[in-house]
Amino acid sequence: MKKVRVTQVRSAINRPKRQKLTLLALGMKKLHQTREFDASPAVLGMIDKVKHLLKVEEIK
């Protein structure tokens, strides 16, 4: 299964509560924090909801 590396590059301040909760579900608590995930449909859906706050890279 492919993996993705996700880094938070924009703040969650002044964002809707749903977006803040999605970031927390992804484990993003601070700016420039990086996490790696398997590219499952559930994770990709969460990433898509807050893609304007994240930098996403595919890991080979």
Summary of the structure (lengths in Angstrom):
residues: 60
radius of gyration: 10.7
end to end distance: 9.7
largest distance: 34.9
contacts: 149
relative contact order: 0.38
helix: 35%
strand: 28%
